[in-house]
Amino acid sequence: MSTDASNRRVVVKSLFGAAGMFAFAIFVLPPMYDLFCEITGLGGKTGDAYTAVDVRVDTSREVRVRFVASNNASMPWIFKPAKDSVVVHPGEPTEITYFAHNITDEDMVSQAIPSLVPNNVADYFHKTECFCFENQPLAAGDQADLKLIFIIDPDLPAGVNSVTLSYTIFDITDRAADPIAQL
């Protein structure tokens, strides 16, 4: 067998290997990661809408909740929390807003993905209403106040005095079913 044929075989195998790794990273790994985070509570992912139940408000305890906003690299909007932080009592419903401004000349649709730090508090941070539950369409130049209502569970471990809720906003205009109809 010639050296050229051997080299060609190595190149072809390498290309198929790279394509396989790429497909695994794009299509298989994200659902596996989501499942892992859901099972273990790691990763700081927050759940879906929480149905509020009557709980006692623990007025003897305060928890500072910090708010962070970031844009995905391809998202040109202005996106930020109305407040940097609030101090809440566990069990007390709290409402805050995030500000979004589509500064482009195109109608766009966004999706916000939440994350919590420390990672072990995801089971104690309950969102009863959140802009992150739905896509957020904004016409060119429009702006909106996006509402979030949350409750810190009174069973939050005693050593946790501070929680950071972070949202990253993504442009999903090309994936939205009918972006113009959503406006």
N, C-alpha and C positions, 0 to 999 in steps of 0.2 A: 504494500500500500504506500502511496506517495505521501510526502509530507504535506502537500497542498490539500489532499483529501482528508487527512487527519486533522489539519487545522480547521478546515471547513466544518467537519463534524463537531469539533469542540465549540466553534462559534455558534452553530445551530443549537446545540444543547444548551449553551449559555443563554442564548436569546429565549428559548422556551422556558428555561428556569427563571429568568428575569420576568417574563410575562406571567408565569404562574405565581411568583411572589407578589407582583403588582396586583393581580386579580384577588389573591388572598387578602392583601392589605386593604383593598377597596371594598370588597363584597362580603368577606367572611369575618374579618376581625372586628369591625364596628358592632355588629349584632352580638358577637361573643362578649365584647367589652361591656355593652349595655346590660346583658344578662348577668355577667359577673358583678357589676356594680349594684344591680337590683338585688341579687341574692345576698351579697356581703355588706351592702351599705357603704362600700368604699367609693371613692371618686367624687363624693360630695353632690351627687345628682339628687335633685329633689323630685318628688313624685307628682302625680296629677292632682287635680282639685281635691281638696279635703272637705268633707262634710262636717261642719262645726257641730259640736255637741256641748251641752252645758258642762262647763268645768269651772272650778274655782280659780279666781285670779289670785296669784301668790304675790301680795303687795309687800311681803317682807324681802323680796328679791328683785334685783334689777339686772337686765341683760342688755348690753349695747349691741345693736345691730348696725353694721356698716354696710353701705351700698356702693357697688362698683359697677361701672359700665364700660364695655369695650366694643369696638367694631371689628368684625372680621376684615381682613385686608382688602376685600373687594366691596366693602360697604361704605358708601360715601356720606351717609347721614350724620347729623349731629345727634348723639344719643348720650344722655346722662341722667343720673338720679336728681330729683328735686332737692333732696337733702343728702348730705354725706353719711349721716347716721342718726339713729333715734335710740332712746333708752326706753325699754318696755318692761312690763311685769309679765312673767309667764302666765299664760291663760288669757291675756288681754288682747282682743282683736286690734290690729293696727293697720292703718291705711297710709300708703305713701304713693307717690307717682314718679314715673320716669318720663323725661321729655324726649320726644323724637321729632326731628325736623328733616324732611327730604329736601336737601339743598340743590338737587339736580333738576334738570328740565325734563325728566322722564318720570312717568308714574312707576312706582315700585312697590314690591311686597317684601316684608321682612319677617323673620322668625327669631325670637330671642330664646337662648338656651341658658338655663340657670345652673349655678354651681354654688356649693356651700363649703365654707372652711370654718372650723375644723371638719374633716370628713365625717366624723362620727355623729354630727348633729342633724343629718338629713332626716332621720326618723322623728325628730322633735320639732322640725320647722314645717308648719302646715300652711299652705296657701289656699285660702278659701276662694279667692278671685285673683286672676293673674293674666296680664296681657300675653304672657308666654304660652298660655293654653291655645291660642289661636294665631294665625297669620295676621300681620298688621299691614294693611295696604295704606299707602299715602300717595296722593297725587303730587305731581311736580310742584315744589315750593311749599307744600302744606306742612303743618306741624300738628302734634297731638300730645296730650298728657295721657300717659298709659298707666292705668290703675293696678295696684297690687294691694291685696288685703291678706295679712298673715297672722298666725298665732304661734307663739313659742309654747310648746307643750310644758306644763308644770313639772313633768317628770324629767326635764332636761337635767343631766348630771350636774351636781352641785358645783363642781370645779369649772364649769363652763360659764364665763362671765361675758364673753364676747363672741359674736358670730359675724361672718362676712358673707353677704349674698352678692354674687357676681353674675351679671348677665353679659353674654356676648351676642351681638345682633348680626344676623346673616342676611344677605340679599338672596331671596328665593324667587324672584320675579319670574325667572325662566322655568321654574318648577311648579308655580301656582297654577291651579286649574284654569282660571280665567281672571288674570290680574285686574283687568279693567272693570269687570262685573263686581269685584270686591270693593271697589272704591265708592 
